[in-house]
Amino acid sequence: MHKSNLSLEDYQPYVESGVLEGAQITDWSPRPDEAFLSQEGMKKIEKALSELPVAYRIVFHLRDVEGLTNSEVAEILDISLPNVKSRIHRARFMLRESLSELFQ
């Protein structure tokens, strides 16, 4: 096992704001075109969700939007756990197919 010894002088100092001295700060604020694309993307996502068959849309919403477990979804909808797993898998597949052009 190889150990390396570094002196404190080898470390770059941090400025008061917590950034490494000399490091360039990236502006992560949204650009107008990104906001527009985001709104357009959300509309396409909402449309794809609305086109899912109701049984798949409900399971997708409960599982992936509300964050419930598969078991909780099965209990709420009074369906089997394998049925929940199958529906969530199919819903995700259908959404992936519908939205594939958006994310290429």
Backbone as CSV, one residue per row, in Angstrom:
resi,resn,N_x,N_y,N_z,CA_x,CA_y,CA_z,C_x,C_y,C_z
1,MET,0.852,-1.178,0.000,0.000,0.000,0.000,0.892,1.233,0.000
2,HIS,0.608,2.156,-0.887,1.444,3.334,-1.054,0.802,4.536,-0.376
3,LYS,1.562,5.193,0.464,1.077,6.416,1.105,1.783,7.595,0.470
4,SER,1.074,8.680,0.332,1.737,9.885,-0.161,1.594,10.957,0.903
5,ASN,2.626,11.679,1.070,2.623,12.771,2.041,2.457,14.082,1.300
6,LEU,1.468,14.844,1.693,1.240,16.156,1.108,1.401,17.204,2.192
7,SER,2.026,18.268,1.800,2.174,19.335,2.781,0.972,20.265,2.673
8,LEU,0.705,20.987,3.738,-0.414,21.930,3.733,-0.228,23.010,2.675
9,GLU,1.000,23.289,2.301,1.266,24.301,1.288,0.797,23.849,-0.098
10,ASP,0.617,22.529,-0.273,0.177,22.001,-1.564,-1.325,22.200,-1.786
11,TYR,-2.071,22.493,-0.743,-3.506,22.685,-0.862,-3.821,24.096,-1.302
12,GLN,-4.808,24.218,-2.191,-5.245,25.533,-2.643,-6.074,26.189,-1.532
13,PRO,-5.868,27.468,-1.280,-6.673,28.143,-0.253,-8.085,28.445,-0.766
14,TYR,-9.002,28.497,0.163,-10.381,28.849,-0.151,-10.598,30.314,0.178
15,VAL,-11.405,30.990,-0.645,-11.751,32.374,-0.344,-12.904,32.366,0.652
16,GLU,-13.289,33.532,1.117,-14.295,33.642,2.166,-15.635,33.007,1.794
17,SER,-15.993,33.011,0.503,-17.276,32.454,0.077,-17.260,30.928,0.004
18,GLY,-16.103,30.319,0.241,-16.010,28.867,0.246,-15.572,28.275,-1.080
19,VAL,-15.176,29.108,-2.028,-14.719,28.653,-3.334,-13.192,28.620,-3.332
20,LEU,-12.643,27.643,-4.051,-11.193,27.580,-4.171,-10.672,28.845,-4.822
21,GLU,-9.582,29.356,-4.313,-8.976,30.555,-4.876,-8.582,30.288,-6.322
22,GLY,-8.971,31.184,-7.211,-8.643,31.042,-8.620,-9.639,30.203,-9.406
23,ALA,-10.581,29.577,-8.740,-11.573,28.760,-9.442,-12.598,29.663,-10.103
24,GLN,-13.045,29.257,-11.277,-14.064,30.029,-11.968,-15.431,29.605,-11.463
25,ILE,-16.284,30.574,-11.209,-17.632,30.303,-10.713,-18.575,30.223,-11.907
26,THR,-19.327,29.145,-11.999,-20.271,28.938,-13.084,-21.624,29.529,-12.707
27,ASP,-22.225,30.224,-13.650,-23.559,30.783,-13.445,-24.594,29.712,-13.778
28,TRP,-25.275,29.184,-12.755,-26.260,28.127,-12.944,-27.674,28.678,-13.065
29,SER,-27.836,29.981,-13.142,-29.184,30.540,-13.262,-29.764,30.156,-14.626
30,PRO,-31.070,29.935,-14.676,-31.683,29.478,-15.933,-31.658,30.551,-17.012
31,ARG,-31.425,30.096,-18.234,-31.481,30.998,-19.377,-32.918,30.992,-19.895
32,PRO,-33.360,32.078,-20.545,-34.740,32.136,-21.050,-35.083,30.983,-21.992
33,ASP,-34.155,30.591,-22.867,-34.459,29.500,-23.799,-34.610,28.172,-23.066
34,GLU,-33.852,27.987,-21.979,-33.984,26.762,-21.184,-35.331,26.732,-20.462
35,ALA,-35.772,27.887,-19.971,-37.071,27.963,-19.300,-38.183,27.625,-20.290
36,PHE,-38.061,28.140,-21.518,-39.064,27.842,-22.541,-39.075,26.355,-22.861
37,LEU,-37.892,25.787,-23.077,-37.802,24.367,-23.387,-38.326,23.525,-22.229
38,SER,-38.086,23.990,-21.025,-38.572,23.273,-19.862,-40.098,23.271,-19.838
39,GLN,-40.701,24.411,-20.135,-42.163,24.502,-20.173,-42.722,23.636,-21.290
40,GLU,-42.073,23.678,-22.431,-42.510,22.859,-23.566,-42.368,21.373,-23.220
41,GLY,-41.258,21.028,-22.588,-41.037,19.646,-22.176,-42.078,19.178,-21.178
42,MET,-42.428,20.035,-20.239,-43.445,19.669,-19.242,-44.792,19.428,-19.906
43,LYS,-45.127,20.223,-20.905,-46.391,20.025,-21.620,-46.404,18.659,-22.305
44,LYS,-45.263,18.292,-22.905,-45.190,16.994,-23.587,-45.277,15.846,-22.580
45,ILE,-44.659,16.027,-21.432,-44.718,15.003,-20.389,-46.152,14.853,-19.881
46,GLU,-46.810,15.982,-19.618,-48.200,15.947,-19.157,-49.104,15.286,-20.200
47,LYS,-48.870,15.574,-21.472,-49.669,14.969,-22.547,-49.441,13.459,-22.574
48,ALA,-48.179,13.037,-22.479,-47.859,11.602,-22.495,-48.510,10.898,-21.307
49,LEU,-48.482,11.540,-20.138,-49.127,10.954,-18.959,-50.637,10.828,-19.156
50,SER,-51.236,11.854,-19.734,-52.685,11.835,-19.922,-53.114,10.779,-20.941
51,GLU,-52.204,10.377,-21.818,-52.514,9.372,-22.833,-52.338,7.938,-22.328
52,LEU,-51.765,7.779,-21.148,-51.640,6.435,-20.579,-53.030,5.883,-20.267
53,PRO,-53.226,4.579,-20.449,-54.489,3.990,-19.992,-54.661,4.254,-18.491
54,VAL,-55.888,4.451,-18.066,-56.177,4.853,-16.690,-55.515,3.939,-15.661
55,ALA,-55.584,2.636,-15.854,-55.017,1.692,-14.883,-53.521,1.912,-14.702
56,TYR,-52.824,2.228,-15.788,-51.380,2.467,-15.716,-51.070,3.848,-15.149
57,ARG,-51.891,4.818,-15.559,-51.676,6.190,-15.091,-51.837,6.275,-13.572
58,ILE,-52.838,5.602,-13.017,-53.069,5.638,-11.566,-51.897,5.014,-10.814
59,VAL,-51.451,3.845,-11.279,-50.332,3.180,-10.618,-49.074,4.039,-10.735
60,PHE,-48.830,4.604,-11.912,-47.656,5.464,-12.104,-47.707,6.656,-11.150
61,HIS,-48.866,7.278,-11.065,-49.008,8.451,-10.190,-48.737,8.083,-8.721
62,LEU,-49.382,7.033,-8.267,-49.207,6.641,-6.858,-47.767,6.249,-6.560
63,ARG,-47.154,5.511,-7.468,-45.810,4.984,-7.224,-44.722,6.033,-7.457
64,ASP,-44.731,6.660,-8.632,-43.617,7.539,-9.004,-43.832,9.007,-8.698
65,VAL,-45.065,9.435,-8.566,-45.317,10.843,-8.231,-45.524,10.991,-6.725
66,GLU,-46.423,10.177,-6.168,-46.701,10.252,-4.735,-45.634,9.557,-3.893
67,GLY,-44.875,8.658,-4.505,-43.777,8.000,-3.794,-44.182,6.835,-2.903
68,LEU,-45.366,6.270,-3.157,-45.792,5.129,-2.356,-45.013,3.878,-2.763
69,THR,-44.960,2.910,-1.875,-44.305,1.647,-2.194,-45.245,0.791,-3.046
70,ASN,-44.680,-0.221,-3.678,-45.513,-1.136,-4.468,-46.586,-1.777,-3.589
71,SER,-46.212,-2.151,-2.381,-47.168,-2.776,-1.469,-48.307,-1.827,-1.107
72,GLU,-47.983,-0.560,-0.864,-49.011,0.425,-0.539,-49.960,0.640,-1.714
73,VAL,-49.397,0.688,-2.923,-50.227,0.855,-4.119,-51.158,-0.345,-4.274
74,ALA,-50.619,-1.545,-4.080,-51.432,-2.764,-4.189,-52.582,-2.730,-3.189
75,GLU,-52.290,-2.300,-1.983,-53.327,-2.242,-0.948,-54.398,-1.208,-1.292
76,ILE,-53.973,-0.025,-1.711,-54.922,1.048,-2.035,-55.830,0.643,-3.191
77,LEU,-55.250,0.028,-4.223,-56.028,-0.318,-5.412,-56.655,-1.708,-5.330
78,ASP,-56.338,-2.414,-4.265,-56.851,-3.769,-4.063,-56.504,-4.680,-5.252
79,ILE,-55.216,-4.628,-5.633,-54.702,-5.502,-6.683,-53.456,-6.195,-6.152
80,SER,-53.018,-7.223,-6.845,-51.855,-7.983,-6.379,-50.563,-7.199,-6.585
81,LEU,-49.556,-7.549,-5.803,-48.245,-6.919,-5.920,-47.645,-7.153,-7.311
82,PRO,-47.706,-8.381,-7.858,-47.194,-8.571,-9.223,-47.925,-7.705,-10.251
83,ASN,-49.222,-7.474,-10.035,-49.992,-6.624,-10.931,-49.484,-5.182,-10.873
84,VAL,-49.180,-4.697,-9.679,-48.626,-3.338,-9.526,-47.300,-3.251,-10.269
85,LYS,-46.434,-4.232,-10.048,-45.117,-4.219,-10.688,-45.238,-4.241,-12.206
86,SER,-46.151,-5.039,-12.716,-46.367,-5.121,-14.151,-46.886,-3.793,-14.710
87,ARG,-47.852,-3.205,-14.023,-48.424,-1.939,-14.502,-47.413,-0.803,-14.461
88,ILE,-46.613,-0.727,-13.411,-45.635,0.363,-13.330,-44.572,0.179,-14.411
89,HIS,-44.178,-1.067,-14.653,-43.198,-1.339,-15.699,-43.750,-0.936,-17.066
90,ARG,-44.991,-1.317,-17.348,-45.611,-0.982,-18.639,-45.836,0.515,-18.783
91,ALA,-46.235,1.176,-17.700,-46.441,2.632,-17.750,-45.133,3.338,-18.066
92,ARG,-44.070,2.940,-17.407,-42.762,3.555,-17.664,-42.312,3.302,-19.092
93,PHE,-42.548,2.090,-19.585,-42.174,1.759,-20.957,-42.954,2.634,-21.943
94,MET,-44.258,2.766,-21.736,-45.084,3.588,-22.630,-44.633,5.048,-22.608
95,LEU,-44.321,5.539,-21.411,-43.840,6.922,-21.306,-42.498,7.083,-22.004
96,ARG,-41.625,6.122,-21.828,-40.315,6.172,-22.476,-40.485,6.215,-23.995
97,GLU,-41.393,5.396,-24.504,-41.668,5.374,-25.947,-42.233,6.733,-26.400
98,SER,-43.184,7.273,-25.660,-43.821,8.533,-26.022,-42.854,9.710,-25.968
99,LEU,-41.932,9.665,-25.026,-41.054,10.813,-24.795,-39.645,10.636,-25.369
100,SER,-39.406,9.546,-26.079,-38.047,9.265,-26.543,-37.490,10.390,-27.414
101,GLU,-38.299,10.993,-28.262,-37.807,12.066,-29.126,-37.468,13.332,-28.320
102,LEU,-38.131,13.528,-27.205,-37.895,14.710,-26.380,-36.514,14.669,-25.740
103,PHE,-36.035,13.481,-25.397,-34.794,13.362,-24.649,-33.629,12.836,-25.482
104,GLN,-33.689,13.033,-26.794,-32.568,12.603,-27.649,-31.708,13.766,-28.001
